[in-house]
Amino acid sequence: MSNPQPVYINTDQFFLTLKDFISHCWSKKIIFLFFLIIGCVVALGVRYFSTPSYTATTSFVLEERTPGGGMAGIASQMGLDIGALSGASSGLLSAENITDIVRSNRIMEQALFSTVENSSGLLINRYLIANPITNQGSWPKLLGVDTFLFQAEGAKNQVQDSLIQVIIKRIRKKDLQIERINKKGSIFNVSVKSSDPTFATGMAARLVELTSSLYITIKTQTLAANVAKTEQKADSLRKLLGGKIAQTYSYQVLDANRVYTQNTIGAEVSTSDKAVLFALYGEVMKNLEWSRMMLVNQTPVVQVLDRPDFPLVDNRFSILMHLLLGGILATLFFLLIQLAAYTNNKNK
């Protein structure tokens, strides 16, 4: 096994070469100035012709209420299963799944066909104006000249429906970002990036709003249906009880002959039916109030924390940063050229 040989670097020679190279570059300062000007002009051109990019972020907190505590114990004594009534075991819209819900086709399409605040235009039309997707591929031929803008959500043909799916995929892949601030928390940020700040702001707000509405609907639909059925049953019993009370009073005859006791049989039967209906009505009303209390207690809370404020900040580098980058790139390019020229002169 051979021993590695030490490598010696002549530092004096290195610094002499470096000094000679700097002197060579300094003699080309006019050329360097030309490169610097060209680099700055190119950087300004890139900044001028680049598309603006704005990001609108809407944050919200999701509070999932689970049945339990003293109410669950009292309700169980009455034969009520709060967990089953509230649909808590479904887990369809738990905090872990909220990202997939926001990115779903249903939510995104509804958001795209929402109107912009203080305007009658649809968000999908603003997206098409800011991103002329209809000028690409075969879309102009399929859609025609005047049909790429949408009028309403239901007024669309098969080709327009395909265009909607393409738009949703592009937004989902490039422009939409949903993040959970804390893995153990329930605070989410929904960010939409676009060259149109109005579209970015409106889309982010509508996605949060539609997701919140769907979340509350699914979480409370079982209890709400139970409350509606119980109210219907209570109304039916109330009508029956009212009719039975009227029937009972109709059997009461003034100055009836006590010898003919059969006259009071109908009144006794009606009174008995009235007592049964009254007891049933009381139990139904008790269950109805419990269901209403559980509905209020189990209704989730989706609170918007922050909304984007106008004007939105442009995500592009500033003009000063473009000039700095252009100067750095021009300097590096100049040094590479001069290094090649200096090396060739030394080798001759």
C-alpha positions as CSV (number, residue, x, y, z in Angstrom):
1,M,0.0,0.0,0.0
2,S,1.5,3.3,-1.2
3,N,1.7,6.3,1.1
4,P,-0.2,9.4,-0.1
5,Q,2.2,12.1,-1.2
6,P,1.7,15.6,0.3
7,V,0.5,18.4,-2.0
8,Y,2.4,21.7,-1.7
9,I,0.7,24.9,-2.8
10,N,3.0,27.9,-3.7
11,T,1.0,30.7,-2.1
12,D,3.3,33.4,-3.3
13,Q,2.9,32.2,-6.9
14,F,-0.9,32.0,-6.4
15,F,-1.2,35.6,-5.1
16,L,1.1,36.8,-7.9
17,T,-1.1,35.2,-10.5
18,L,-4.3,36.6,-8.8
19,K,-2.8,40.1,-8.8
20,D,-1.8,39.7,-12.4
21,F,-5.4,38.6,-13.3
22,I,-6.9,41.5,-11.4
23,S,-4.7,43.9,-13.3
24,H,-5.8,42.2,-16.5
25,C,-9.5,42.6,-15.6
26,W,-8.9,46.2,-14.6
27,S,-7.5,47.0,-18.0
28,K,-10.8,45.8,-19.4
29,K,-12.9,48.0,-17.2
30,I,-14.7,49.6,-20.2
31,I,-15.8,46.1,-21.4
32,F,-16.9,45.3,-17.8
33,L,-19.0,48.5,-17.7
34,F,-20.6,47.4,-21.0
35,F,-21.4,44.0,-19.6
36,L,-22.8,45.6,-16.4
37,I,-25.1,47.9,-18.4
38,I,-26.3,45.0,-20.6
39,G,-26.9,42.9,-17.5
40,C,-29.0,45.6,-15.8
41,V,-31.0,46.3,-19.0
42,V,-31.7,42.6,-19.4
43,A,-32.8,42.4,-15.7
44,L,-35.1,45.3,-16.1
45,G,-36.6,43.7,-19.2
46,V,-37.2,40.5,-17.4
47,R,-38.9,42.4,-14.6
48,Y,-41.0,44.5,-17.0
49,F,-42.2,41.5,-19.1
50,S,-42.7,39.1,-16.2
51,T,-46.3,38.4,-15.0
52,P,-47.2,39.8,-11.6
53,S,-47.9,37.2,-8.9
54,Y,-50.1,37.9,-5.9
55,T,-50.8,35.5,-3.1
56,A,-54.0,35.8,-1.0
57,T,-54.1,33.9,2.3
58,T,-57.2,33.3,4.4
59,S,-56.7,31.5,7.7
60,F,-59.4,29.9,9.8
61,V,-59.7,27.9,13.0
62,L,-61.7,24.7,13.1
63,E,-63.3,23.6,16.4
64,E,-64.6,20.1,16.4
65,R,-67.1,19.5,19.2
66,T,-67.5,15.9,20.4
67,P,-70.4,14.6,22.5
68,G,-69.6,13.8,26.1
69,G,-69.6,15.1,29.6
70,G,-72.6,15.4,31.8
71,M,-75.1,15.9,28.9
72,A,-74.1,12.5,27.5
73,G,-74.7,10.8,30.8
74,I,-78.1,12.4,31.4
75,A,-79.1,11.7,27.8
76,S,-78.2,8.0,28.1
77,Q,-80.6,7.7,31.1
78,M,-83.3,8.9,28.7
79,G,-82.4,6.4,26.1
80,L,-80.6,8.8,23.7
81,D,-77.3,8.1,22.0
82,I,-75.7,11.5,21.5
83,G,-72.8,10.0,19.5
84,A,-75.2,8.4,17.0
85,L,-77.4,11.5,16.7
86,S,-74.5,13.8,16.1
87,G,-72.8,11.6,13.6
88,A,-69.5,12.1,15.4
89,S,-68.2,8.7,14.3
90,S,-68.3,9.5,10.6
91,G,-65.1,11.4,10.6
92,L,-65.8,12.7,7.1
93,L,-64.7,16.2,7.8
94,S,-62.2,15.8,10.5
95,A,-59.2,18.1,10.7
96,E,-57.0,15.5,9.0
97,N,-59.3,15.5,5.9
98,I,-59.9,19.3,5.6
99,T,-57.1,19.7,3.0
100,D,-58.7,17.1,0.7
101,I,-62.1,18.8,1.1
102,V,-60.9,22.2,0.1
103,R,-59.2,20.7,-3.0
104,S,-62.2,18.7,-4.0
105,N,-63.8,19.3,-7.4
106,R,-67.2,20.1,-5.8
107,I,-65.8,22.9,-3.6
108,M,-63.5,24.4,-6.2
109,E,-66.1,24.4,-9.0
110,Q,-68.6,26.1,-6.7
111,A,-66.0,28.7,-5.7
112,L,-65.1,29.3,-9.4
113,F,-68.7,30.0,-10.2
114,S,-69.1,32.5,-7.4
115,T,-69.5,36.2,-8.1
116,V,-66.7,38.6,-7.2
117,E,-67.5,40.9,-4.3
118,N,-68.8,44.3,-5.5
119,S,-69.0,42.9,-9.0
120,S,-71.3,40.8,-11.2
121,G,-68.4,38.8,-12.8
122,L,-67.7,35.2,-12.1
123,L,-64.3,34.1,-10.6
124,I,-63.8,31.6,-13.4
125,N,-64.1,34.4,-16.0
126,R,-61.5,36.5,-14.2
127,Y,-59.2,33.5,-14.2
128,L,-59.7,33.0,-17.9
129,I,-58.9,36.7,-18.6
130,A,-55.8,36.6,-16.4
131,N,-54.7,33.1,-17.8
132,P,-55.7,32.9,-21.4
133,I,-55.9,29.1,-21.5
134,T,-58.3,29.2,-24.4
135,N,-55.4,30.4,-26.6
136,Q,-53.6,27.2,-26.1
137,G,-54.0,23.9,-27.9
138,S,-57.3,23.1,-29.5
139,W,-59.5,25.1,-27.1
140,P,-60.1,28.1,-29.5
141,K,-61.4,25.7,-32.2
142,L,-63.6,23.7,-29.7
143,L,-65.0,26.7,-27.8
144,G,-65.2,29.3,-30.5
145,V,-64.5,33.0,-30.2
146,D,-67.2,34.2,-27.8
147,T,-68.0,31.1,-25.7
148,F,-64.9,30.8,-23.5
149,L,-66.6,33.0,-20.8
150,F,-69.2,31.4,-18.6
151,Q,-72.6,32.8,-17.8
152,A,-73.8,30.6,-14.9
153,E,-72.9,27.3,-13.3
154,G,-75.6,25.3,-15.0
155,A,-75.3,27.0,-18.4
156,K,-72.4,25.0,-19.8
157,N,-71.9,22.4,-22.5
158,Q,-69.7,19.3,-22.5
159,V,-66.6,21.2,-23.9
160,Q,-66.9,23.9,-21.3
161,D,-67.3,21.3,-18.5
162,S,-64.0,19.8,-19.7
163,L,-62.4,23.2,-19.6
164,I,-63.6,23.6,-16.0
165,Q,-61.8,20.4,-15.1
166,V,-58.6,21.6,-16.7
167,I,-58.8,24.9,-14.8
168,I,-59.4,23.1,-11.5
169,K,-56.4,20.8,-12.1
170,R,-54.2,23.8,-12.9
171,I,-55.3,25.8,-9.9
172,R,-54.9,22.7,-7.6
173,K,-51.4,22.0,-9.0
174,K,-49.9,25.5,-9.3
175,D,-51.9,28.1,-7.5
176,L,-53.6,26.5,-4.4
177,Q,-51.8,25.7,-1.2
178,I,-53.5,24.5,2.1
179,E,-51.3,24.1,5.1
180,R,-52.0,23.3,8.8
181,I,-50.0,25.6,11.0
182,N,-49.6,23.2,13.8
183,K,-50.0,19.4,13.5
184,K,-51.8,19.2,16.8
185,G,-53.9,22.4,16.2
186,S,-56.8,23.2,14.0
187,I,-55.7,26.4,12.3
188,F,-55.4,26.3,8.5
189,N,-54.1,28.6,5.9
190,V,-55.7,28.6,2.4
191,S,-53.5,30.4,-0.1
192,V,-54.3,31.2,-3.7
193,K,-51.7,32.6,-6.1
194,S,-52.7,34.5,-9.3
195,S,-51.7,37.5,-11.5
196,D,-55.2,38.9,-10.7
197,P,-55.3,40.0,-7.0
198,T,-59.1,40.2,-7.1
199,F,-59.3,36.5,-8.2
200,A,-56.8,35.4,-5.6
201,T,-58.6,37.1,-2.8
202,G,-62.1,36.0,-3.9
203,M,-61.1,32.4,-4.5
204,A,-59.4,32.0,-1.1
205,A,-62.4,33.5,0.7
206,R,-64.9,31.4,-1.2
207,L,-63.0,28.2,-0.6
208,V,-63.0,28.8,3.1
209,E,-66.6,29.8,3.2
210,L,-67.9,26.8,1.2
211,T,-65.7,24.4,3.2
212,S,-67.1,25.8,6.4
213,S,-70.7,25.5,5.2
214,L,-70.2,21.9,4.0
215,Y,-68.5,21.0,7.3
216,I,-71.3,22.4,9.4
217,T,-74.0,20.7,7.2
218,I,-72.5,17.3,7.4
219,K,-71.7,17.5,11.1
220,T,-75.2,18.6,12.1
221,Q,-77.4,17.0,9.4
222,T,-78.2,13.9,11.6
223,L,-79.2,16.0,14.6
224,A,-81.1,18.5,12.4
225,A,-83.0,15.7,10.8
226,N,-83.8,14.2,14.2
227,V,-85.0,17.6,15.4
228,A,-87.2,18.0,12.3
229,K,-88.8,14.6,12.8
230,T,-89.4,15.1,16.5
231,E,-91.0,18.5,15.8
232,Q,-93.3,16.9,13.2
233,K,-94.2,14.2,15.7
234,A,-94.9,16.8,18.4
235,D,-97.1,18.8,16.1
236,S,-99.1,15.6,15.2
237,L,-99.6,14.7,18.9
238,R,-100.6,18.3,19.7
239,K,-103.3,18.2,17.1
240,L,-104.6,14.8,18.4
241,L,-104.5,16.0,21.9
242,G,-106.4,19.2,21.0
243,G,-109.1,17.1,19.2
244,K,-109.3,14.7,22.2
245,I,-109.8,17.6,24.6
246,A,-112.6,18.9,22.5
247,Q,-114.2,15.5,22.3
248,T,-114.0,15.1,26.1
249,Y,-115.8,18.3,26.7
250,S,-118.5,17.3,24.2
251,Y,-119.4,14.3,26.3
252,Q,-120.2,16.5,29.3
253,V,-124.0,16.8,29.4
254,L,-125.6,19.2,31.9
255,D,-128.2,17.7,34.3
256,A,-127.6,14.1,33.0
257,N,-129.8,11.4,34.5
258,R,-127.6,9.4,36.9
259,V,-129.6,6.3,36.3
260,Y,-128.3,6.0,32.7
261,T,-124.5,5.6,33.5
262,Q,-123.8,4.7,29.9
263,N,-123.8,8.4,29.0
264,T,-120.5,8.8,30.8
265,I,-118.7,5.9,29.2
266,G,-117.6,7.9,26.1
267,A,-116.4,10.7,28.4
268,E,-114.3,8.2,30.5
269,V,-112.7,6.7,27.3
270,S,-112.0,10.1,25.9
271,T,-110.4,11.2,29.2
272,S,-108.2,8.1,29.3
273,D,-107.1,8.7,25.7
274,K,-106.4,12.3,26.5
275,A,-104.2,11.3,29.4
276,V,-102.2,8.9,27.2
277,L,-101.8,11.5,24.5
278,F,-100.8,14.1,27.1
279,A,-98.1,11.8,28.5
280,L,-96.8,11.0,25.0
281,Y,-96.7,14.6,24.1
282,G,-94.8,15.4,27.2
283,E,-92.1,12.8,26.5
284,V,-91.8,13.9,22.8
285,M,-91.4,17.6,23.9
286,K,-88.8,16.5,26.4
287,N,-86.9,14.7,23.7
288,L,-87.3,17.6,21.3
289,E,-85.8,20.1,23.8
290,W,-82.9,17.7,24.4
291,S,-82.3,17.3,20.6
292,R,-82.3,21.1,20.2
293,M,-79.8,21.5,23.0
294,M,-77.6,18.8,21.5
295,L,-77.9,20.4,18.1
296,V,-76.7,23.7,19.5
297,N,-73.9,22.0,21.5
298,Q,-72.7,19.9,18.6
299,T,-72.7,22.6,15.9
300,P,-69.1,23.1,15.0
301,V,-67.4,26.5,14.9
302,V,-65.4,27.6,11.9
303,Q,-64.0,31.0,12.6
304,V,-62.0,33.0,10.0
305,L,-59.0,34.5,11.6
306,D,-57.2,36.6,8.9
307,R,-58.3,37.8,5.5
308,P,-56.0,39.3,2.8
309,D,-56.0,43.1,2.6
310,F,-55.6,45.2,-0.5
311,P,-53.2,46.0,-2.0
312,L,-51.6,42.6,-2.1
313,V,-47.8,42.4,-2.2
314,D,-46.3,41.4,-5.5
315,N,-44.3,38.1,-5.1
316,R,-41.8,39.1,-7.8
317,F,-38.4,40.4,-6.9
318,S,-38.2,44.2,-6.6
319,I,-36.5,46.3,-9.3
320,L,-33.5,46.8,-7.0
321,M,-33.2,43.1,-6.5
322,H,-33.4,42.5,-10.3
323,L,-30.7,45.1,-10.9
324,L,-28.5,43.5,-8.2
325,L,-29.0,40.0,-9.7
326,G,-28.3,41.3,-13.2
327,G,-25.1,43.0,-12.0
328,I,-23.9,39.8,-10.3
329,L,-24.6,37.7,-13.4
330,A,-22.9,40.2,-15.7
331,T,-19.9,40.3,-13.4
332,L,-19.6,36.5,-13.3
333,F,-20.0,36.3,-17.1
334,F,-17.3,39.0,-17.5
335,L,-14.9,37.2,-15.2
336,L,-15.3,33.9,-16.9
337,I,-14.5,35.4,-20.3
338,Q,-11.5,37.3,-19.0
339,L,-10.3,34.1,-17.2
340,A,-10.5,32.2,-20.4
341,A,-8.6,35.0,-22.3
342,Y,-6.0,35.3,-19.5
343,T,-5.4,31.6,-19.5
344,N,-4.9,31.5,-23.3
345,N,-2.4,34.4,-23.1
346,K,-0.4,32.6,-20.4
347,N,-0.3,29.4,-22.4
348,K,1.1,31.1,-25.5
